[in-house]
């Protein structure tokens, strides 16, 4: 009898492990591929497959371009995501002699890294700019890769047997994939075009790669979306660029997909003037001595990044003005977050709030050190009592306190 119950438990565990959730558009029910899956701590841990499915048991929330972030609850077999409305600011009329567009964008990057020795989650946001030719230009080099104008980040590290750590504005350059946050378009400035079957009408069209769907176009009265999967032309949906091997690394990319949203126009053009937002999703496996040395790991490192790119300013420049702008050292730019940017999930907000609390505590410690006072940061406290004493609103939780006094 004991063996029988043990068998039932094993079968039940196997069924739970194989249970999966399908993420779909809440309006028409179409699957949402390459949506990003996060755990309760805000670390990116998975991506949905071509059918919109994932089977990660610790999943807590899902993000996908054009949809409100959605929470995953126990027993969820279908997660319906609600579309968000877009509104493009009025664009200035393009002067005849200004054939370059400088586009300033607000960019969010979510990173997740997993090894057998540690787990790292990073949330970063940036203000960046791009230089985009609007027609074929002589002796002008376009720049569709981002130039950073301002940045900030929060990093969370989870190591077995040690307390979790959170750091603000840590050096994440070694693990960031920001160079992948490029913008679409041709070098000669000519815009991409919708397939003939979709010009002037709503619907969906696809273009096949050698091993799967490479491009999916979807047109509605509100927007045009274009999903591109360049790995659809590769065997096993994977590439391993040789350049990494020169540095003793092997990086196997198994996801490199983009999703763009545009305001529709009558000509069926996909112009930078009409770009609402862009997301880019990357998943890779890092192998080799360099990764093992850097992270003290005996197993390969799983890397995931998800970008949200929101244009916030477009300026028309002449070629000469664009060249001068490229020579200038970027100056600090205020963060500009568009109203239609997707809200941050609770776990990411908690990471940011904990980092902010650390900043305040650090300043208190510095003040006390300079004025002959003693203090000690503490996380243990009567949370309800302090919240009542300070008159905090419901949902506002004290995170850290610094008792201050004179040293004995």
Wavefront OBJ file of the C-alpha trace (Angstrom):
o trace
v 0.000 0.000 0.000
v 2.848 2.397 0.858
v 4.453 1.686 -2.515
v 1.120 2.327 -4.243
v 0.736 5.753 -2.603
v 4.367 6.555 -3.397
v 3.703 5.780 -7.044
v 0.659 8.056 -7.017
v 2.724 10.865 -5.506
v 5.420 10.450 -8.145
v 2.841 10.477 -10.946
v 1.193 13.569 -9.463
v 4.556 15.357 -9.242
v 5.321 14.493 -12.862
v 1.954 15.859 -13.969
v 2.551 19.093 -12.049
v 5.994 19.478 -13.622
v 4.537 19.041 -17.107
v 1.568 21.375 -16.529
v 1.940 24.461 -18.700
v 0.346 27.847 -19.231
v -0.529 29.321 -22.634
v -0.298 33.107 -22.991
v -2.772 34.597 -25.479
v -4.117 37.917 -26.716
v -7.121 38.740 -24.557
v -9.004 40.114 -27.574
v -8.669 37.466 -30.284
v -7.048 34.553 -28.419
v -3.939 34.306 -30.611
v -0.842 32.846 -28.866
v 1.874 35.310 -27.792
v 5.323 33.893 -28.554
v 8.559 35.072 -26.862
v 6.720 36.736 -23.970
v 9.011 37.144 -20.944
v 8.316 35.174 -17.769
v 9.475 36.403 -14.329
v 9.576 34.806 -10.899
v 8.259 36.386 -7.685
v 11.626 38.058 -7.100
v 11.558 39.907 -10.436
v 14.182 37.704 -12.131
v 13.547 36.772 -15.768
v 13.415 32.968 -15.878
v 11.726 31.843 -19.099
v 10.174 32.714 -22.467
v 6.992 31.481 -24.070
v 7.478 29.209 -27.085
v 6.019 29.541 -30.583
v 2.636 28.404 -29.253
v 2.699 30.930 -26.412
v 3.313 28.225 -23.789
v 5.666 27.903 -20.830
v 5.905 25.368 -17.998
v 8.032 27.095 -15.343
v 6.458 26.216 -11.966
v 7.789 29.310 -10.121
v 6.437 31.778 -12.709
v 4.798 34.860 -11.171
v 4.280 37.387 -13.980
v 4.497 37.772 -17.771
v 5.415 40.788 -19.927
v 4.786 41.181 -23.654
v 4.896 44.269 -25.850
v 1.564 45.965 -26.271
v -0.057 44.267 -23.288
v -0.466 45.009 -19.608
v 1.821 42.820 -17.449
v -0.178 39.898 -16.071
v 0.208 37.853 -12.893
v 0.332 34.060 -13.041
v -1.748 32.297 -10.380
v -1.736 28.645 -9.363
v -3.638 26.454 -11.801
v -3.638 29.030 -14.624
v -3.795 27.142 -17.915
v -4.595 30.132 -20.162
v -3.316 33.637 -19.406
v -5.217 36.304 -21.331
v -3.293 39.569 -21.659
v -5.059 42.884 -22.127
v -3.845 45.211 -24.925
v -2.772 48.729 -23.933
v -3.748 51.833 -25.947
v -1.102 53.837 -27.808
v -0.977 57.482 -28.723
v 1.788 58.950 -30.894
v 2.733 62.556 -30.241
v 2.241 64.939 -33.141
v 5.352 64.937 -35.339
v 6.862 68.141 -36.679
v 6.828 68.611 -40.455
v 10.083 67.450 -42.004
v 12.024 70.275 -43.704
v 13.205 69.495 -47.221
v 16.941 69.651 -46.425
v 16.861 67.563 -43.242
v 17.261 63.921 -44.171
v 18.411 62.438 -40.849
v 16.257 61.690 -37.841
v 17.748 61.710 -34.368
v 15.495 59.536 -32.271
v 15.769 59.672 -28.483
v 14.310 56.634 -26.726
v 13.564 55.444 -23.241
v 14.789 51.832 -22.923
v 14.148 49.206 -20.256
v 16.287 46.102 -19.935
v 15.389 43.048 -17.867
v 18.203 40.527 -17.424
v 18.314 37.103 -15.853
v 21.387 34.870 -15.415
v 21.388 31.354 -13.951
v 24.273 29.078 -13.002
v 24.660 26.290 -10.457
v 26.344 28.760 -8.088
v 24.296 31.946 -8.372
v 21.240 33.642 -9.872
v 21.324 37.277 -10.940
v 18.451 39.542 -11.884
v 18.984 43.072 -13.222
v 16.513 45.807 -14.057
v 18.054 48.737 -15.931
v 16.660 51.715 -17.763
v 18.371 54.116 -20.141
v 17.922 57.224 -22.198
v 19.587 56.586 -25.572
v 19.640 58.040 -29.056
v 19.884 56.760 -32.647
v 20.746 58.389 -36.003
v 18.481 57.225 -38.832
v 18.787 58.308 -42.483
v 15.451 58.944 -44.178
v 16.816 58.437 -47.674
v 20.015 57.258 -49.340
v 22.812 59.604 -48.277
v 26.431 59.819 -49.413
v 29.205 59.760 -46.820
v 26.876 59.398 -43.886
v 27.017 56.416 -41.562
v 23.757 55.504 -39.927
v 23.632 54.377 -36.303
v 20.859 52.000 -35.329
v 22.662 50.876 -32.179
v 21.945 52.862 -28.990
v 24.234 55.565 -27.608
v 23.679 55.874 -23.864
v 22.778 59.346 -22.599
v 21.800 58.323 -19.074
v 21.392 55.056 -17.190
v 20.539 53.485 -13.841
v 20.012 49.938 -12.635
v 19.203 47.645 -9.745
v 20.896 44.238 -9.416
v 19.727 41.334 -7.300
v 22.035 38.388 -6.562
v 20.838 35.113 -5.081
v 23.516 32.702 -3.844
v 22.624 29.460 -2.028
v 23.609 29.592 1.639
v 23.954 33.389 1.670
v 21.512 36.290 2.162
v 20.169 37.820 -1.047
v 21.875 41.090 -1.979
v 20.561 44.133 -3.865
v 22.794 46.860 -5.292
v 21.870 50.078 -7.091
v 23.803 51.364 -10.102
v 26.178 48.419 -10.051
v 28.543 47.879 -12.970
v 26.450 45.565 -15.158
v 28.341 46.228 -18.405
v 29.795 42.708 -18.448
v 26.359 41.091 -18.487
v 24.258 43.694 -20.328
v 23.170 43.042 -23.926
v 22.190 46.655 -24.650
v 23.901 46.548 -28.066
v 21.055 44.264 -29.168
v 18.537 47.106 -28.655
v 18.786 48.199 -32.287
v 16.127 49.830 -34.456
v 14.767 48.317 -37.698
v 15.253 49.761 -41.167
v 17.413 49.841 -44.307
v 20.775 51.613 -44.686
v 19.452 53.662 -47.596
v 16.578 54.979 -45.463
v 13.812 53.360 -47.492
v 11.055 52.075 -45.161
v 9.981 48.475 -44.822
v 6.638 47.752 -46.487
v 3.666 45.692 -45.441
v 2.834 42.716 -47.704
v 0.502 43.652 -50.565
v -2.288 41.585 -49.006
v -2.393 43.857 -45.935
v -2.158 47.296 -47.512
v -5.328 49.200 -46.785
v -6.938 46.400 -44.779
v -6.797 44.646 -41.415
v -5.596 41.080 -41.038
v -2.542 38.870 -40.553
v 0.167 37.725 -42.959
v 3.236 35.551 -42.467
v 6.568 34.919 -44.146
v 8.215 31.544 -43.669
v 11.862 30.841 -42.951
v 13.607 27.546 -43.661
v 12.581 26.061 -40.320
v 9.616 28.123 -39.112
v 7.805 31.452 -39.307
v 10.276 34.285 -39.805
v 7.925 37.293 -39.910
v 4.352 37.807 -38.754
v 2.471 40.979 -39.688
v -0.735 41.944 -37.909
v -2.789 45.011 -38.837
v -5.628 46.484 -36.769
v -7.232 49.934 -37.009
v -5.107 51.077 -34.025
v -1.671 49.689 -34.861
v 0.561 47.507 -37.010
v 2.737 44.908 -35.300
v 5.644 43.069 -36.896
v 7.238 40.047 -35.226
v 10.590 38.931 -36.631
v 12.457 35.726 -35.751
v 15.786 35.553 -37.650
v 16.573 32.142 -36.137
v 13.722 30.647 -38.163
v 16.322 30.241 -40.916
v 18.719 28.253 -38.715
v 18.794 24.560 -37.931
v 17.535 23.722 -34.419
v 16.661 27.402 -33.988
v 20.165 28.172 -32.729
v 23.349 29.970 -33.745
v 26.809 30.080 -32.147
v 28.721 33.148 -33.449
v 32.405 32.388 -34.003
v 33.524 35.756 -32.616
v 32.940 34.603 -29.017
v 35.187 31.585 -29.517
v 38.162 33.879 -30.068
v 37.820 34.838 -26.385
v 37.464 31.309 -25.062
v 33.663 31.378 -24.958
v 30.843 29.627 -26.742
v 27.468 31.383 -26.790
v 24.513 29.454 -28.202
v 21.636 31.824 -29.009
v 18.278 30.061 -29.169
v 16.072 33.171 -29.112
v 16.622 36.493 -30.909
v 13.188 37.860 -31.702
v 11.841 41.389 -32.098
v 8.357 42.859 -32.041
v 7.582 46.323 -33.393
v 4.431 48.425 -33.152
v 3.627 51.226 -35.620
v 0.830 53.700 -36.241
v -0.818 52.582 -39.528
v -0.494 54.762 -42.630
v -2.270 54.573 -45.983
v 0.835 53.583 -47.969
v 1.605 50.535 -45.846
v 5.056 51.881 -44.924
v 6.785 51.004 -41.654
v 8.536 54.306 -40.995
v 10.599 55.418 -37.978
v 8.237 58.409 -37.735
v 5.418 55.992 -36.913
v 7.267 53.661 -34.529
v 5.406 53.382 -31.213
v 7.625 50.897 -29.424
v 9.896 47.922 -29.996
v 10.811 44.925 -27.885
v 13.701 42.542 -28.299
v 14.052 39.181 -26.590
v 17.278 37.186 -26.241
v 18.014 33.818 -24.671
v 21.420 32.135 -24.815
v 23.566 29.497 -23.166
v 27.131 30.525 -22.290
v 29.764 27.791 -22.179
v 33.522 27.761 -21.728
v 36.252 28.490 -19.188
v 35.603 32.243 -19.124
v 32.031 31.821 -17.871
v 33.059 29.199 -15.321
v 35.855 31.438 -14.024
v 33.759 34.604 -13.895
v 30.881 33.055 -11.978
v 32.562 30.180 -10.159
v 30.271 27.763 -11.917
v 30.732 24.180 -13.036
v 27.803 24.283 -15.460
v 26.915 26.510 -18.460
v 25.235 29.847 -17.778
v 21.697 30.535 -18.982
v 21.252 34.189 -20.038
v 18.029 36.025 -20.851
v 17.358 39.655 -21.751
v 14.183 41.487 -22.625
v 14.141 45.077 -23.914
v 11.362 47.637 -24.205
v 12.229 50.589 -26.468
v 9.970 53.666 -26.429
v 10.652 56.648 -28.743
v 10.137 59.899 -26.824
v 11.685 62.549 -29.096
v 12.279 62.847 -32.845
v 14.345 65.650 -34.372
v 15.068 66.220 -38.070
v 18.697 67.140 -38.824
v 20.775 67.945 -41.849
v 23.709 65.626 -42.578
v 26.129 68.225 -41.225
v 24.122 68.661 -38.020
v 23.918 64.892 -37.556
v 27.699 64.529 -37.933
v 28.297 67.245 -35.336
v 25.826 65.609 -32.987
v 27.692 62.305 -33.314
v 30.960 64.002 -32.328
v 29.499 65.529 -29.171
v 29.926 63.805 -25.835
v 26.414 62.863 -24.676
v 25.217 65.093 -21.859
v 22.968 64.039 -19.012
v 19.350 63.767 -20.106
v 16.347 63.584 -17.819
v 14.460 60.313 -17.882
v 11.308 60.660 -19.976
v 8.836 57.803 -19.610
v 5.891 57.840 -22.046
v 2.383 57.506 -20.638
v 1.763 54.285 -22.572
v 4.873 52.539 -21.216
v 3.916 49.289 -19.538
v 3.818 49.535 -15.736
v 6.533 47.817 -13.735
v 5.607 44.615 -11.945
v 5.480 44.440 -8.145
v 8.735 42.460 -7.815
v 10.741 44.986 -9.858
v 9.255 47.887 -7.924
v 10.234 46.155 -4.680
v 13.836 45.790 -5.910
v 13.965 49.508 -6.705
v 12.405 50.481 -3.377
v 14.884 48.339 -1.432
v 17.776 49.942 -3.297
v 16.345 53.413 -2.537
v 16.037 52.485 1.148
v 19.704 51.456 1.092
v 20.658 54.862 -0.337
v 18.797 56.666 2.455
v 20.379 54.417 5.091
v 23.832 55.049 3.645
v 23.315 58.822 3.868
v 22.172 58.511 7.486
v 25.301 56.490 8.303
v 27.532 59.108 6.645
v 25.797 61.932 8.509
v 26.198 60.150 11.842
v 29.865 59.367 11.175
v 30.561 63.044 10.542
v 28.715 64.278 13.633
v 29.861 61.902 16.349
v 26.655 59.878 16.363
v 26.118 56.146 16.230
v 23.627 54.266 14.056
v 22.987 50.785 12.785
v 20.698 49.806 9.872
v 18.084 47.274 10.916
v 15.442 45.374 8.963
v 13.841 43.789 12.041
v 11.188 46.075 13.534
v 7.573 46.358 14.593
v 6.319 46.981 11.045
v 2.664 47.503 12.020
v 3.551 49.757 14.952
v 5.864 51.970 12.891
v 3.346 52.137 10.037
v 0.659 53.282 12.482
v 2.999 55.795 14.166
v 3.959 57.350 10.831
v 0.418 57.207 9.455
v 1.477 55.217 6.401
v -1.132 54.373 3.787
v -2.305 50.811 3.308
v 0.218 48.825 1.287
v 3.176 51.045 2.292
v 5.591 48.869 4.274
v 8.647 50.023 6.300
v 11.755 48.302 4.901
v 14.673 49.618 6.945
v 15.260 51.689 10.052
v 18.326 53.459 11.450
v 18.199 54.082 15.218
v 20.448 57.091 15.951
v 22.110 57.935 19.270
v 25.364 58.721 21.010
v 28.006 56.006 21.177
v 28.810 54.729 24.682
l 1 2 3 4 5 6 7 8 9 10 11 12 13 14 15 16 17 18 19 20 21 22 23 24 25 26 27 28 29 30 31 32 33 34 35 36 37 38 39 40 41 42 43 44 45 46 47 48 49 50 51 52 53 54 55 56 57 58 59 60 61 62 63 64 65 66 67 68 69 70 71 72 73 74 75 76 77 78 79 80 81 82 83 84 85 86 87 88 89 90 91 92 93 94 95 96 97 98 99 100 101 102 103 104 105 106 107 108 109 110 111 112 113 114 115 116 117 118 119 120 121 122 123 124 125 126 127 128 129 130 131 132 133 134 135 136 137 138 139 140 141 142 143 144 145 146 147 148 149 150 151 152 153 154 155 156 157 158 159 160 161 162 163 164 165 166 167 168 169 170 171 172 173 174 175 176 177 178 179 180 181 182 183 184 185 186 187 188 189 190 191 192 193 194 195 196 197 198 199 200 201 202 203 204 205 206 207 208 209 210 211 212 213 214 215 216 217 218 219 220 221 222 223 224 225 226 227 228 229 230 231 232 233 234 235 236 237 238 239 240 241 242 243 244 245 246 247 248 249 250 251 252 253 254 255 256 257 258 259 260 261 262 263 264 265 266 267 268 269 270 271 272 273 274 275 276 277 278 279 280 281 282 283 284 285 286 287 288 289 290 291 292 293 294 295 296 297 298 299 300 301 302 303 304 305 306 307 308 309 310 311 312 313 314 315 316 317 318 319 320 321 322 323 324 325 326 327 328 329 330 331 332 333 334 335 336 337 338 339 340 341 342 343 344 345 346 347 348 349 350 351 352 353 354 355 356 357 358 359 360 361 362 363 364 365 366 367 368 369 370 371 372 373 374 375 376 377 378 379 380 381 382 383 384 385 386 387 388 389 390 391 392 393 394 395 396 397 398 399 400 401 402 403 404 405 406 407 408
